[in-house]
Amino acid sequence: MSPANDNSPRLMGRREAAAYLGIGQSTFSLWVSTYKMPAAIAGTRKWDKRAIDAKLDEISGLQSANDNTEDEFERWEREQNARKTQGSS
């Protein structure tokens, strides 16, 4: 289901976040404390579903669509570094 069609709440408590991941609450707490999952939103006891998805993609070796994009500066920088490497060979 795409995010546009997902009517479920974006913010989740610890119990909902753990259930969303299919793990126990104590495991979720451990994952948060060891940075496998993002921390709760500052000043709340709620987690952002998209942040959980992004972190899960990261630890699973998947890339989000944003990871595949390269802006003009990044492309220029990569090309400059490649030229420097070729010039020093």
C-alpha positions as CSV (number, residue, x, y, z in Angstrom):
1,M,0.0,0.0,0.0
2,S,1.4,3.4,-0.9
3,P,1.7,6.1,1.8
4,A,-0.9,8.1,0.0
5,N,-3.5,5.4,0.5
6,D,-2.5,4.5,4.0
7,N,-5.0,5.9,6.5
8,S,-3.3,4.5,9.6
9,P,-1.8,7.0,12.0
10,R,1.8,8.1,11.2
11,L,2.9,8.3,14.8
12,M,2.9,5.2,17.0
13,G,3.5,4.4,20.6
14,R,6.0,1.8,21.7
15,R,3.5,-1.0,21.6
16,E,2.2,-0.1,18.1
17,A,5.8,0.4,16.8
18,A,6.8,-3.0,18.2
19,A,3.7,-4.7,16.7
20,Y,4.3,-2.9,13.4
21,L,7.8,-4.5,13.3
22,G,6.5,-7.9,14.5
23,I,8.8,-7.8,17.6
24,G,8.2,-7.5,21.3
25,Q,8.2,-4.2,23.2
26,S,11.4,-5.1,25.1
27,T,13.2,-5.9,21.8
28,F,11.9,-2.6,20.3
29,S,13.3,-0.8,23.4
30,L,16.7,-2.6,22.9
31,W,16.8,-1.7,19.2
32,V,16.1,2.0,20.1
33,S,18.8,2.0,22.7
34,T,21.3,0.5,20.3
35,Y,20.3,2.8,17.5
36,K,18.9,0.0,15.3
37,M,15.6,2.0,15.4
38,P,15.2,5.8,15.7
39,A,14.5,7.5,19.0
40,A,11.0,8.7,19.8
41,I,10.2,12.2,18.6
42,A,11.6,14.7,21.0
43,G,9.2,15.6,23.8
44,T,6.9,12.6,23.0
45,R,6.6,8.9,23.4
46,K,5.8,8.5,19.8
47,W,7.7,7.1,16.8
48,D,7.3,8.2,13.2
49,K,6.3,5.3,11.0
50,R,8.4,6.7,8.1
51,A,11.5,7.0,10.2
52,I,11.0,3.4,11.3
53,D,10.6,2.3,7.7
54,A,13.7,4.3,6.7
55,K,15.8,2.8,9.5
56,L,14.6,-0.7,8.7
57,D,15.5,-0.2,5.0
58,E,18.9,1.0,6.1
59,I,19.7,-2.0,8.3
60,S,18.1,-4.4,5.8
61,G,20.5,-3.2,3.1
62,L,17.6,-1.6,1.1
63,Q,17.9,1.9,-0.3
64,S,15.0,4.4,-0.2
65,A,14.2,6.4,-3.3
66,N,16.0,9.4,-1.8
67,D,19.3,7.5,-1.5
68,N,19.4,6.9,-5.2
69,T,19.3,10.6,-6.1
70,E,22.4,12.7,-6.6
71,D,22.2,16.5,-6.7
72,E,24.3,18.6,-9.1
73,F,26.9,19.4,-6.4
74,E,27.3,15.7,-5.4
75,R,27.7,14.7,-9.1
76,W,30.3,17.5,-9.6
77,E,32.2,16.5,-6.5
78,R,32.2,12.8,-7.5
79,E,33.5,13.7,-11.0
80,Q,36.2,16.0,-9.5
81,N,37.4,13.3,-7.2
82,A,37.4,10.8,-10.1
83,R,39.6,13.2,-12.2
84,K,42.0,13.7,-9.3
85,T,42.3,10.0,-8.9
86,Q,43.0,9.5,-12.6
87,G,45.5,12.3,-12.7
88,S,47.5,10.9,-9.8
89,S,47.8,7.4,-11.4
